[in-house]
Every structure is written in structure tokens, then in C-alpha cells.
């Protein structure tokens, strides 16, 4: 359990932090670390501030999936990837000015100079999407405040999608064919909902979030989401009724899923299904534009894993004994820590950044990728395959016999 947090706010993501969490408003302990040589994780919490974060991080810094409205107090230097998406940010002001990559709801950037000037200032805001001429745009300024009770009515005749959008004070436009298009976002998170309002006929061009509710079904979810769709921290046992198309990321962490059936087969950015009850990756999307997370499940095999992963692949703390089924090439990092690996057979042969296989009962690094920027293992850290000692580069004979090699 996270230090200093009540049970209801305890950290649900069991990644080992390089610093302990102390409170919902600060990710760090009383003793501030000015510099950390490795990675720092404070994602999937309830953080409203990064106060207390280290000033310099040698590898990745993850603060996504929180309640941040500002990046004030973020590290000034990050040696790897700085992740800050799925928050409530209106700009990237105070983000690190030195990093390898920055991933946010505004896009992915390779340097501070590549970030648009309007996102670097504290007053910056997202630019609303352009609307097609002739489409009626309905403003919600004079509409009544949202009535959350509408979501929990007994089964029976339900309000129309248009009435629901008006009740929620969400701007939308009505196309000539009658379709309702929301040019912005819909956020229904943390409302104690037991079911979704019927928005199944609505197209959302921004993101759709329904995290932190009591949902057991996605019935009523929009048919299409332009940015990301997030239904994490509910009681879902199935992804039925999830959007048919998702342009950005798809997040279904911390539910009770036993299958990925009905998930989109291709997502433009991330796919996260960590902290569920998955034993298999069957029905997982076969193409993921950025990062794929399936950590903290009882998965025993990577069969059916995505074939194409543009970013990182994370399968930490499962029940894997080998990596058969993993993608052959991973554009970012590959992490398989905390499993039961006795062999790295099936590991990607090329990893764009870091390959981490620590905390496993391995006897060698045989079958590890030959191309990486950094390899982390219980035998030590290496920056190239040539740095790995010869006695660790081959798989012991008993494991060769086990796989009939």
C-alpha cells in the first residue's frame, strides 16, 4: 500500500517506484531525490501536483493517468521518455526541456523545440477542431447543470443522446444525416456511475473517459472516438460495446477482464490492459502505434501478442516462463520484469531503447535482443551486446534440451 494514503486512495498500480508515494497531492517522500539514475514511476495515481519530483532522472519518468492540471515541479532533465498523457493538462508548460521523447495528449515530441509555442506557455489551451461549414453548432451556455442521476435510472425508456449531451453541457454539432458529433471531449470519470448514458450513436472527436466508476458493462459507449478511450478502474468483465474505432489510445486497466474479446484490432497509439485477470492475449490488437501494456495479469504466454508495436512493450509481473509470441521488433523499451522466466527464448531481436529482464530466475542472457541501447538484468546493466560476458550470451544446455534445441 502506498505510504500515507488511506485504503481508498492506495496506489493500485504495483510497479515498484524509485520513490515512495506519500500523499494524493505529492508523489514523493519527505526526502527529495535531486537526481535519480534510473526510471521514476508515479503513474496511475491520484496526483494533482508533481511537487517533490527529482530534478533529474536518468531514464524514463511516468506521470500519466493522474489528475494533473500543471507540470510544475516536473524534472528539468529526463534521460528517456517523459510520459504525461491522460491528465487534465491545458499546456506543456514546466515540462522537462531535455528528454528523448515526450508523450502527451497533445502529441508526441522528440525535443522541446518541436513543441508548438502555444503549448509551452502556462495559459496555452487546446485548439478546438475546425468545423465544417453549414453544420449546426449547439452551445450549452444556457443549458441546465448536469444531472448525474439521469445515468442511474431504472432500466426502461431512456433519454436521447441529444438530451444527454445537453444535460452534460457538452457542445455538439448535428450533421445533415442526423449524426451527433462532439468536437471536444467527454469525461464521465469518478461519478460513481453504475451504467453509461446511451451515447452509442455519438461520434466523439476528442477523448472519452469513464474511469473510476462502478461500471460492469460498456453498453452506451460512443461508436467512435478520435483520440483516446479510457474505461480503467471499473468492474468490467467484458469489452463488449467498446468503440469500433479509436484513433488514439485504448485503456482498460484495473478491471476484472478475463478476455480481450471486442477490443479494437488496431489502435493509433497505446493499448493498456494491465491489472486484470487475463490469462491470454487472445483478441489483443495486432497493431499498436505506440505502447502496449499487459502487466500485472496471470498471463502464461505471449501468444497472440501484437505483431507490430511502434513504442514500448510491457509484460511485467505475469506468469511467463519464456517470451515466445513477443513481437520481433519493438520501437521503444521492452520490459518483462517480475515473471518466472527461465529463458529469454522468443524475445525481440531489436529493441529501440531499454530491454529489462530483471527479477527473473534466468541463468543466462541467451536469446536476449542483439540490438538495444541498454539491457537491465540481475547480472548487471549493459549498453551493447558486445558488453555482455561470453558466459552469459549462451543458454545453458539444460534449457536447450527443455526446448528441444
FITI-782644 format. One record per residue (C-alpha): residue number from 1; residue in three letters; y, z, x. Coordinates in pm, whole numbers, plus 50000, padded with zeros to 5 digits. Example, Ala and Ser with C-alpha at 12.3 -4.5 7.8 and 13.67 -1.06 7.14 Angstrom:
NODE seq type north up east
NODE 1 ALA 49550 50780 51230;
NODE 2 SER 49894 50714 51367;
END
This chain:
NODE seq type north up east
NODE 1 UNK 50000 50000 50000;
NODE 2 UNK 50349 49925 50123;
NODE 3 UNK 50533 50220 50277;
NODE 4 UNK 50780 50386 50042;
NODE 5 UNK 50700 50169 49739;
NODE 6 UNK 50580 50301 49403;
NODE 7 UNK 50244 50168 49291;
NODE 8 UNK 50406 49921 49051;
NODE 9 UNK 50609 49767 49335;
NODE 10 UNK 50344 49781 49607;
NODE 11 UNK 50301 49474 49819;
NODE 12 UNK 50037 49252 49661;
NODE 13 UNK 50003 49011 49948;
NODE 14 UNK 49779 49182 50206;
NODE 15 UNK 49900 48983 50508;
NODE 16 UNK 49949 49221 50800;
NODE 17 UNK 50321 49245 50867;
NODE 18 UNK 50469 49272 51210;
NODE 19 UNK 50688 49537 51049;
NODE 20 UNK 50604 49768 50756;
NODE 21 UNK 50786 49735 50425;
NODE 22 UNK 50991 50038 50327;
NODE 23 UNK 51170 49958 50003;
NODE 24 UNK 51220 49684 49749;
NODE 25 UNK 51564 49608 49890;
NODE 26 UNK 51475 49603 50259;
NODE 27 UNK 51172 49452 50431;
NODE 28 UNK 51178 49668 50740;
NODE 29 UNK 51114 50014 50865;
NODE 30 UNK 51381 50255 50984;
NODE 31 UNK 51322 50143 51342;
NODE 32 UNK 51466 49796 51364;
NODE 33 UNK 51292 49547 51592;
NODE 34 UNK 51568 49338 51753;
NODE 35 UNK 51313 49091 51883;
NODE 36 UNK 50955 49005 51784;
NODE 37 UNK 50737 48778 51993;
NODE 38 UNK 50505 48670 51713;
NODE 39 UNK 50531 48598 51340;
NODE 40 UNK 50704 48806 51073;
NODE 41 UNK 50585 48818 50711;
NODE 42 UNK 50776 48968 50419;
NODE 43 UNK 50692 48704 50157;
NODE 44 UNK 50566 48771 49804;
NODE 45 UNK 50751 49099 49759;
NODE 46 UNK 51050 49210 49551;
NODE 47 UNK 51314 49184 49822;
NODE 48 UNK 51678 49141 49726;
NODE 49 UNK 51803 49159 50087;
NODE 50 UNK 51685 49088 50443;
NODE 51 UNK 51875 49387 50582;
NODE 52 UNK 51682 49525 50879;
NODE 53 UNK 51514 49198 50978;
NODE 54 UNK 51475 49133 51351;
NODE 55 UNK 51746 48924 51514;
NODE 56 UNK 51496 48706 51694;
NODE 57 UNK 51140 48600 51601;
NODE 58 UNK 50919 48412 51845;
NODE 59 UNK 50716 48224 51583;
NODE 60 UNK 50737 48190 51202;
NODE 61 UNK 50947 48402 50964;
NODE 62 UNK 50832 48401 50600;
NODE 63 UNK 51055 48548 50327;
NODE 64 UNK 50967 48313 50041;
NODE 65 UNK 50873 48426 49691;
NODE 66 UNK 51112 48720 49668;
NODE 67 UNK 51432 48787 49473;
NODE 68 UNK 51680 48697 49745;
NODE 69 UNK 52025 48579 49642;
NODE 70 UNK 52150 48561 50002;
NODE 71 UNK 52008 48512 50353;
NODE 72 UNK 52248 48765 50503;
NODE 73 UNK 52077 48961 50786;
NODE 74 UNK 51818 48687 50846;
NODE 75 UNK 51710 48637 51211;
NODE 76 UNK 51951 48427 51415;
NODE 77 UNK 51668 48264 51608;
NODE 78 UNK 51322 48167 51480;
NODE 79 UNK 51080 48002 51723;
NODE 80 UNK 50869 47843 51449;
NODE 81 UNK 50922 47780 51078;
NODE 82 UNK 51172 47971 50863;
NODE 83 UNK 51046 47978 50502;
NODE 84 UNK 51285 48091 50226;
NODE 85 UNK 51193 47895 49914;
NODE 86 UNK 51108 48036 49570;
NODE 87 UNK 51403 48276 49572;
NODE 88 UNK 51736 48281 49386;
NODE 89 UNK 51948 48135 49663;
NODE 90 UNK 52255 47922 49593;
NODE 91 UNK 52303 47819 49956;
NODE 92 UNK 52154 47846 50305;
NODE 93 UNK 52447 48043 50444;
NODE 94 UNK 52333 48301 50704;
NODE 95 UNK 52006 48117 50770;
NODE 96 UNK 51895 48104 51136;
NODE 97 UNK 52084 47845 51336;
NODE 98 UNK 51791 47790 51567;
NODE 99 UNK 51445 47704 51429;
NODE 100 UNK 51174 47438 51450;
NODE 101 UNK 51175 47378 51077;
NODE 102 UNK 51339 47534 50772;
NODE 103 UNK 51174 47512 50432;
NODE 104 UNK 51379 47592 50122;
NODE 105 UNK 51425 47500 49757;
NODE 106 UNK 51700 47265 49878;
NODE 107 UNK 51467 47070 50103;
NODE 108 UNK 51308 47077 50447;
NODE 109 UNK 51524 47057 50761;
NODE 110 UNK 51448 47021 51132;
NODE 111 UNK 51777 47164 51261;
NODE 112 UNK 52087 47349 51142;
NODE 113 UNK 52290 47031 51192;
NODE 114 UNK 52067 46845 50944;
NODE 115 UNK 52154 47087 50661;
NODE 116 UNK 52426 46939 50435;
NODE 117 UNK 52763 47111 50491;
NODE 118 UNK 52784 47214 50124;
NODE 119 UNK 52469 47427 50173;
NODE 120 UNK 52591 47606 50486;
NODE 121 UNK 52871 47798 50312;
NODE 122 UNK 52822 48112 50103;
NODE 123 UNK 52989 47954 49800;
NODE 124 UNK 52767 47645 49801;
NODE 125 UNK 52566 47572 49492;
NODE 126 UNK 52304 47322 49395;
NODE 127 UNK 52442 46988 49282;
NODE 128 UNK 52333 46915 48923;
NODE 129 UNK 52130 46597 48882;
NODE 130 UNK 52316 46286 48768;
NODE 131 UNK 52262 46198 48405;
NODE 132 UNK 52202 45852 48269;
NODE 133 UNK 52493 45706 48069;
NODE 134 UNK 52455 45726 47693;
NODE 135 UNK 52227 46032 47691;
NODE 136 UNK 52349 46318 47475;
NODE 137 UNK 52401 46636 47680;
NODE 138 UNK 52390 46953 47475;
NODE 139 UNK 52576 47251 47624;
NODE 140 UNK 52469 47603 47542;
NODE 141 UNK 52805 47780 47584;
NODE 142 UNK 52837 47878 47218;
NODE 143 UNK 52470 47944 47157;
NODE 144 UNK 52339 48298 47093;
NODE 145 UNK 52196 48501 47379;
NODE 146 UNK 51821 48456 47441;
NODE 147 UNK 51590 48642 47208;
NODE 148 UNK 51283 48718 47417;
NODE 149 UNK 51095 48843 47110;
NODE 150 UNK 51053 48481 46999;
NODE 151 UNK 50783 48446 47266;
NODE 152 UNK 50561 48720 47129;
NODE 153 UNK 50547 48626 46762;
NODE 154 UNK 50201 48631 46599;
NODE 155 UNK 50010 48305 46602;
NODE 156 UNK 50128 48060 46339;
NODE 157 UNK 50420 47819 46287;
NODE 158 UNK 50637 47828 46599;
NODE 159 UNK 50992 47730 46684;
NODE 160 UNK 51054 47377 46801;
NODE 161 UNK 51115 47309 47169;
NODE 162 UNK 51480 47230 47091;
NODE 163 UNK 51529 47564 46916;
NODE 164 UNK 51368 47744 47210;
NODE 165 UNK 51594 47576 47466;
NODE 166 UNK 51897 47663 47254;
NODE 167 UNK 51782 48023 47223;
NODE 168 UNK 51741 48042 47601;
NODE 169 UNK 52087 47890 47655;
NODE 170 UNK 51935 47611 47865;
NODE 171 UNK 52121 47281 47891;
NODE 172 UNK 51915 46977 47800;
NODE 173 UNK 51958 46615 47703;
NODE 174 UNK 51790 46421 47430;
NODE 175 UNK 51673 46074 47523;
NODE 176 UNK 51668 45780 47278;
NODE 177 UNK 51293 45822 47231;
NODE 178 UNK 51346 46186 47129;
NODE 179 UNK 51212 46339 47451;
NODE 180 UNK 51387 46654 47571;
NODE 181 UNK 51482 46661 47938;
NODE 182 UNK 51607 46975 48114;
NODE 183 UNK 51813 46860 48416;
NODE 184 UNK 51803 47205 48574;
NODE 185 UNK 51555 47493 48596;
NODE 186 UNK 51370 47720 48354;
NODE 187 UNK 51299 48071 48476;
NODE 188 UNK 51090 48292 48244;
NODE 189 UNK 50978 48532 48518;
NODE 190 UNK 50936 48908 48472;
NODE 191 UNK 50987 48908 48093;
NODE 192 UNK 50660 49080 48001;
NODE 193 UNK 50553 48767 47811;
NODE 194 UNK 50204 48751 47667;
NODE 195 UNK 50233 48378 47596;
NODE 196 UNK 50466 48091 47676;
NODE 197 UNK 50702 47931 47425;
NODE 198 UNK 50589 47583 47329;
NODE 199 UNK 50763 47359 47585;
NODE 200 UNK 50467 47126 47620;
NODE 201 UNK 50677 46826 47518;
NODE 202 UNK 50962 46906 47758;
NODE 203 UNK 51030 46741 48093;
NODE 204 UNK 51184 46980 48347;
NODE 205 UNK 51361 46808 48636;
NODE 206 UNK 51414 47133 48828;
NODE 207 UNK 51165 47418 48870;
NODE 208 UNK 50967 47612 48610;
NODE 209 UNK 50881 47976 48681;
NODE 210 UNK 50686 48219 48466;
NODE 211 UNK 50584 48468 48738;
NODE 212 UNK 50519 48835 48679;
NODE 213 UNK 50425 48832 48312;
NODE 214 UNK 50109 48916 48116;
NODE 215 UNK 50003 48557 48055;
NODE 216 UNK 49636 48477 48002;
NODE 217 UNK 49698 48107 47930;
NODE 218 UNK 49945 47835 48032;
NODE 219 UNK 49947 47684 47684;
NODE 220 UNK 50303 47573 47616;
NODE 221 UNK 50391 47488 47976;
NODE 222 UNK 50605 47174 48032;
NODE 223 UNK 50423 46844 48067;
NODE 224 UNK 50613 46751 48383;
NODE 225 UNK 50807 46949 48646;
NODE 226 UNK 51024 46773 48903;
NODE 227 UNK 51050 47048 49163;
NODE 228 UNK 50803 47336 49170;
NODE 229 UNK 50585 47512 48913;
NODE 230 UNK 50507 47880 48965;
NODE 231 UNK 50284 48098 48746;
NODE 232 UNK 50192 48367 49001;
NODE 233 UNK 50129 48734 48921;
NODE 234 UNK 49986 48695 48573;
NODE 235 UNK 49637 48740 48423;
NODE 236 UNK 49537 48375 48417;
NODE 237 UNK 49168 48289 48429;
NODE 238 UNK 49223 47912 48396;
NODE 239 UNK 49483 47648 48486;
NODE 240 UNK 49429 47460 48163;
NODE 241 UNK 49758 47334 48014;
NODE 242 UNK 49931 47328 48353;
NODE 243 UNK 50177 47036 48405;
NODE 244 UNK 50020 46695 48456;
NODE 245 UNK 50269 46609 48727;
NODE 246 UNK 50452 46836 48973;
NODE 247 UNK 50695 46679 49218;
NODE 248 UNK 50733 46984 49441;
NODE 249 UNK 50508 47288 49492;
NODE 250 UNK 50243 47445 49268;
NODE 251 UNK 50198 47824 49292;
NODE 252 UNK 49928 48017 49104;
NODE 253 UNK 49877 48318 49334;
NODE 254 UNK 49773 48668 49225;
NODE 255 UNK 49588 48585 48907;
NODE 256 UNK 49222 48606 48803;
NODE 257 UNK 49130 48243 48857;
NODE 258 UNK 48767 48160 48929;
NODE 259 UNK 48823 47783 48934;
NODE 260 UNK 49097 47534 49022;
NODE 261 UNK 48998 47300 48740;
NODE 262 UNK 49304 47142 48572;
NODE 263 UNK 49520 47176 48882;
NODE 264 UNK 49720 46866 48979;
NODE 265 UNK 49531 46635 49214;
NODE 266 UNK 49837 46562 49419;
NODE 267 UNK 50145 46777 49487;
NODE 268 UNK 50453 46665 49676;
NODE 269 UNK 50497 46993 49860;
NODE 270 UNK 50295 47318 49860;
NODE 271 UNK 49983 47432 49676;
NODE 272 UNK 49920 47810 49679;
NODE 273 UNK 49618 47970 49511;
NODE 274 UNK 49591 48288 49720;
NODE 275 UNK 49481 48624 49579;
NODE 276 UNK 49249 48510 49305;
NODE 277 UNK 48871 48521 49250;
NODE 278 UNK 48792 48175 49381;
NODE 279 UNK 48454 48122 49545;
NODE 280 UNK 48505 47748 49590;
NODE 281 UNK 48787 47497 49638;
NODE 282 UNK 48634 47252 49393;
NODE 283 UNK 48909 47074 49193;
NODE 284 UNK 49173 47153 49454;
NODE 285 UNK 49431 46875 49503;
NODE 286 UNK 49316 46621 49760;
NODE 287 UNK 49665 46551 49884;
NODE 288 UNK 49921 46824 49964;
NODE 289 UNK 50257 46717 50105;
NODE 290 UNK 50330 47043 50282;
NODE 291 UNK 50138 47375 50292;
NODE 292 UNK 49805 47476 50138;
NODE 293 UNK 49724 47847 50092;
NODE 294 UNK 49390 47978 49965;
NODE 295 UNK 49393 48315 50142;
NODE 296 UNK 49254 48639 50000;
NODE 297 UNK 48974 48499 49787;
NODE 298 UNK 48594 48533 49815;
NODE 299 UNK 48565 48167 49926;
NODE 300 UNK 48248 48095 50123;
NODE 301 UNK 48305 47727 50208;
NODE 302 UNK 48595 47487 50265;
NODE 303 UNK 48406 47205 50096;
NODE 304 UNK 48642 47025 49852;
NODE 305 UNK 48948 47135 50051;
NODE 306 UNK 49240 46886 50054;
NODE 307 UNK 49181 46583 50278;
NODE 308 UNK 49548 46538 50358;
NODE 309 UNK 49777 46830 50438;
NODE 310 UNK 50123 46749 50568;
NODE 311 UNK 50215 47108 50655;
NODE 312 UNK 50002 47417 50725;
NODE 313 UNK 49657 47520 50603;
NODE 314 UNK 49592 47892 50548;
NODE 315 UNK 49250 48029 50452;
NODE 316 UNK 49280 48386 50581;
NODE 317 UNK 49067 48677 50465;
NODE 318 UNK 48794 48492 50282;
NODE 319 UNK 48416 48498 50342;
NODE 320 UNK 48394 48188 50562;
NODE 321 UNK 48128 48166 50835;
NODE 322 UNK 48234 47818 50954;
NODE 323 UNK 48515 47569 50885;
NODE 324 UNK 48311 47275 50756;
NODE 325 UNK 48518 47088 50499;
NODE 326 UNK 48857 47160 50656;
NODE 327 UNK 49098 46866 50691;
NODE 328 UNK 49061 46675 51020;
NODE 329 UNK 49435 46682 51087;
NODE 330 UNK 49693 46941 50988;
NODE 331 UNK 50063 46873 51037;
NODE 332 UNK 50167 47239 51070;
NODE 333 UNK 49969 47555 51150;
NODE 334 UNK 49606 47630 51067;
NODE 335 UNK 49515 47996 51015;
NODE 336 UNK 49166 48130 50939;
NODE 337 UNK 49207 48493 51045;
NODE 338 UNK 49005 48778 50897;
NODE 339 UNK 48696 48584 50792;
NODE 340 UNK 48332 48609 50907;
NODE 341 UNK 48342 48307 51136;
NODE 342 UNK 48064 48286 51390;
NODE 343 UNK 48153 47925 51473;
NODE 344 UNK 48462 47704 51455;
NODE 345 UNK 48250 47406 51358;
NODE 346 UNK 48448 47187 51118;
NODE 347 UNK 48790 47297 51249;
NODE 348 UNK 49067 47034 51252;
NODE 349 UNK 49078 46837 51574;
NODE 350 UNK 49456 46818 51565;
NODE 351 UNK 49695 47093 51459;
NODE 352 UNK 50069 47034 51472;
NODE 353 UNK 50168 47388 51562;
NODE 354 UNK 49957 47706 51581;
NODE 355 UNK 49580 47745 51541;
NODE 356 UNK 49497 48112 51466;
NODE 357 UNK 49132 48218 51451;
NODE 358 UNK 49177 48584 51543;
NODE 359 UNK 48993 48873 51380;
NODE 360 UNK 48660 48693 51351;
NODE 361 UNK 48319 48763 51516;
NODE 362 UNK 48339 48449 51734;
NODE 363 UNK 48160 48432 52069;
NODE 364 UNK 48345 48125 52192;
NODE 365 UNK 48618 47873 52105;
NODE 366 UNK 48378 47580 52089;
NODE 367 UNK 48480 47324 51820;
NODE 368 UNK 48841 47451 51824;
NODE 369 UNK 49113 47184 51796;
NODE 370 UNK 49187 46995 52116;
NODE 371 UNK 49548 46938 52020;
NODE 372 UNK 49781 47227 51931;
NODE 373 UNK 50099 47395 52050;
NODE 374 UNK 49948 47742 52051;
NODE 375 UNK 49600 47886 51997;
NODE 376 UNK 49566 48252 51899;
NODE 377 UNK 49227 48421 51924;
NODE 378 UNK 49060 48750 52004;
NODE 379 UNK 49004 48604 52352;
NODE 380 UNK 49377 48563 52407;
NODE 381 UNK 49651 48311 52345;
NODE 382 UNK 49663 47959 52492;
NODE 383 UNK 49919 47678 52489;
NODE 384 UNK 49675 47392 52559;
NODE 385 UNK 49301 47323 52558;
NODE 386 UNK 49306 47300 52938;
NODE 387 UNK 49418 47664 52950;
NODE 388 UNK 49105 47780 52765;
NODE 389 UNK 48845 47913 53017;
NODE 390 UNK 48541 47688 53057;
NODE 391 UNK 48303 47958 52937;
NODE 392 UNK 48490 47973 52604;
NODE 393 UNK 48504 47597 52549;
NODE 394 UNK 48136 47559 52458;
NODE 395 UNK 47944 47706 52168;
NODE 396 UNK 47661 47947 52266;
NODE 397 UNK 47311 47800 52245;
NODE 398 UNK 47201 48023 51959;
NODE 399 UNK 47477 47886 51739;
NODE 400 UNK 47384 47530 51832;
NODE 401 UNK 47029 47599 51716;
NODE 402 UNK 47163 47752 51393;
NODE 403 UNK 47341 47428 51306;
NODE 404 UNK 47053 47211 51442;
NODE 405 UNK 47276 47056 51708;
END
